[in-house]
Amino acid sequence: MSKTRAIRFSDKEQRQIEEFLAKNPFFDFSTLARMAILEFVENPKMTLKAVKKSSQAANSGRQNEQSQ
C-alpha cells in the first residue's frame, strides 16, 4: 500500500523544481521526489553526528543499571 507524504519547499526551491520539471518533461514531481529520496537513503553523501549523552545522563543510567 502506498502512502502520501507532504514536503514543504521554499519559494526558491519550488522555482528550481518547476524549472527542472519543465526542462525534463519525462519526469513528474512524484517520480523525482521518490528517486531523490531513495538515492539519499541508499547512498547518503553526508556524515551525521550522534548526540552524545551528558555526563549526568550517563551517570544516571549507570545508577539505574546498578540498582536493578
Secondary structure, DSSP 8 states (H G I E B T S, - for coil): ----------HHHHHHHHHHHHH-TT--HHHHHHHHHHHHHHS--S--------HHHHHHHHHHHHH-
